[in-house]
Amino acid sequence: YRHDIATGVRTTVFADKGVWGVADHRGLGDALRLLLVKAKGAAAREYFEYLPATGALTPLLGAGEAVDYAAAYAAQPGELIVRTNRFDDFRRLYRWKIGADTARASFREILAPSGADVAGFSIDDARRRIYARVNDGGYARLVVLDAATFAPLALPLPQHADQVVAGATTPDGRFVTIGIESGTEPRVSYVWDWERQALVQWVVPSAPEVDTAAFVRARPM
């Protein structure tokens, strides 16, 4: 549904049968495009582009496939960022032009860490940066890419950061929340400011009911 905050009027935007969600969106008004995802099972998903102004629904990825896809609009018009394990034992991150076929050659690899899985990703609303969560031997590593060039971007983190995840970003992409776990204290939340290149801690970890002094950091066997 679309809910008008000023008037309180709710209108139906899309009502096809199935388990649907909005994976991403671009544009405003009559130029609005919705990237819709339809769940087909525990891992399989189908992606469509929907134009609310015309009601046109175009299938993009996953139709008739038992494949794990996750997708979002790229910074480049007419392209998607796609995470999938369709072409490898591990999930990789690719760019894919909307309307192209789904052959391997149509997917251009942008993040493929050796021996590791891209467990998830997001892109900020301003289409400035891509945040990828990499499962590196059980550790959650954060990889940040420039959304225009796909070049890796440095984001300094505390040395005790074992598990790192990116959270919400501001609409302009300047700030991003970062969650860090070390195994010796509760998760600590930070905010990274790309403009000032500053990491600010927002939460002081507290576990008064547990003595964390005896906790040890996990290490791979």
Residue pairs with C-beta under 8 A, 6 or more apart in sequence:
1 10
1 11
1 12
1 13
2 10
2 11
2 13
2 52
3 9
3 10
4 10
4 11
13 34
13 52
14 20
14 34
14 36
14 50
14 52
16 57
18 38
18 39
19 38
19 39
20 36
20 37
20 38
20 39
21 36
21 37
21 39
22 34
22 35
22 36
22 37
23 35
23 36
23 37
23 47
23 70
23 71
23 72
24 34
24 35
24 71
24 72
24 73
24 123
25 32
25 33
25 34
25 35
25 73
26 32
26 33
26 35
26 73
27 33
29 53
30 53
31 53
32 51
32 52
32 53
33 49
33 50
33 51
33 73
34 49
34 50
34 51
34 52
35 47
35 48
35 49
35 50
35 60
35 71
35 72
35 73
35 80
36 47
36 48
36 49
36 50
36 57
37 45
37 46
37 47
37 48
37 71
38 45
38 46
38 47
38 48
39 45
40 46
40 62
40 66
41 66
43 66
43 67
43 68
44 62
44 65
44 66
44 67
44 68
45 62
45 68
45 69
45 70
46 59
46 61
46 62
46 63
47 59
47 60
47 61
47 62
47 69
47 71
47 80
48 57
48 58
48 59
48 60
49 57
49 58
49 60
49 98
50 56
50 57
50 58
60 71
60 80
60 98
61 69
61 71
61 80
61 82
61 96
61 102
62 69
65 86
67 84
67 85
67 86
68 84
68 85
68 86
68 91
69 82
69 83
69 84
69 86
70 82
70 83
70 84
70 120
70 121
71 80
71 81
71 82
71 83
71 96
72 80
72 81
72 121
72 122
72 123
73 79
73 80
73 81
73 123
73 127
74 80
74 81
74 95
74 123
74 127
74 147
75 123
75 127
75 128
75 147
75 148
76 95
76 148
78 97
78 98
78 99
79 95
79 96
79 97
79 98
80 95
80 96
80 98
81 93
81 94
81 95
81 110
81 121
81 123
81 130
82 93
82 94
82 95
82 96
82 107
83 91
83 92
83 93
83 94
83 118
83 120
83 121
84 91
84 92
84 94
84 107
85 91
85 92
85 117
87 104
87 107
88 112
90 112
90 113
90 115
90 116
90 117
90 118
91 117
91 118
91 119
92 109
92 111
92 112
92 118
93 109
93 110
93 111
93 112
93 118
93 121
93 130
93 132
94 107
94 108
94 109
94 110
95 107
95 108
95 110
95 150
96 106
96 107
96 108
97 106
100 106
110 145
110 150
111 118
111 132
111 134
111 143
111 145
111 150
112 118
113 134
113 136
113 143
116 134
116 135
116 136
116 137
116 141
117 134
117 135
118 132
118 133
118 134
118 135
119 133
119 134
119 135
119 140
120 132
120 133
121 130
121 131
121 132
121 133
122 130
122 131
122 166
122 169
123 129
123 130
123 131
123 147
124 131
124 147
124 169
124 170
124 173
124 176
125 169
125 171
125 173
126 171
126 172
126 173
127 147
127 148
127 173
128 146
128 147
128 148
128 173
129 144
129 145
129 146
129 147
129 153
129 169
129 173
129 176
129 194
130 144
130 145
130 146
130 147
130 150
131 142
131 143
131 144
131 166
131 169
131 176
132 142
132 143
132 144
132 145
133 140
133 141
133 142
133 143
133 165
133 166
134 140
134 141
134 142
134 143
135 141
137 220
138 218
138 220
139 162
139 163
139 220
140 162
140 163
140 164
140 165
141 164
142 155
142 157
142 164
142 165
142 166
142 178
143 152
144 152
144 153
144 154
144 155
144 166
145 151
145 152
145 153
146 152
146 153
155 178
155 192
156 199
157 164
157 178
157 180
157 199
158 180
160 180
160 182
160 184
160 217
161 180
161 181
161 182
162 181
162 182
162 183
162 217
162 218
163 179
163 180
163 181
163 182
164 178
164 179
164 180
164 181
165 178
165 179
166 176
166 177
166 178
166 179
167 176
167 177
167 178
167 179
167 189
168 176
168 177
169 175
169 176
169 177
170 176
173 194
174 193
174 194
174 195
175 191
175 192
175 193
175 194
176 191
176 192
176 194
177 189
177 190
177 191
177 192
177 202
178 189
178 190
178 191
178 192
178 199
179 187
179 188
179 189
179 190
180 187
180 188
180 189
180 190
181 187
181 188
182 217
183 215
183 216
183 217
183 218
184 212
184 215
184 216
184 217
185 205
185 207
185 212
185 215
186 205
186 206
186 207
187 203
187 205
188 201
188 203
188 204
188 205
189 201
189 202
189 203
190 199
190 200
190 201
190 202
191 199
191 200
191 202
192 198
192 199
192 200
193 199
193 200
